[in-house]
């Protein structure tokens, strides 16, 4: 179990439902370790600001995380967490290891920008 304030994806059906029913999804797949905890914290901090993005975590050592670990976008990743960004059910960006707030915001702004109407 991951001790975060993010919504947990604990089954493949949860995973499939969330990426198919939500336009913008960020999943942090990791452990409760020193490289992962800061990324969970960033996601928790940004969640209220990015209401058009759904933020989730997934336990790296749970067999269901195979859906993340087999993605072609993570081939060659050496560190966790794997952070995957989905737009309309498709991977648009994937990162590994620790990130800082500005790196995550840059990705969210680029991949999940909200059109401003006048």
C-alpha positions, 0 to 999 in steps of 0.5 A: 500500500502506498501512503499518499493522498492520491487516489490509488489504482489497485486493479487493472480494471481501475487502471483501464477505467480511469485512463479511458474515462478521463481525458488527462491522467497522471500516474506515479508508479513507485514505492515509498522510497526516497526517489518516489516520495517527492514525486507523490508530494508534487502530484498532491500539491499540484492536484488542486491547481490542475483540476482538469487532470486526474492524479493517481498512484500505483504500487510498483511491486504490485503485479497489476503495475505490469500495465505500466512496466511493459509500456514501450515508453518506459523501456530502458528506465532505470529508476522509479517512480515511473510517471506516465501521462495519458491524454485520451487513453494514450501515453503522451509522456513518461519520465522516471526517477525523481522530478522537481515541481517545475519539471512536472508543471512543464509537462502538465502545461505542455501535454494538458494545456487548457484552451483559454477562451475570450 
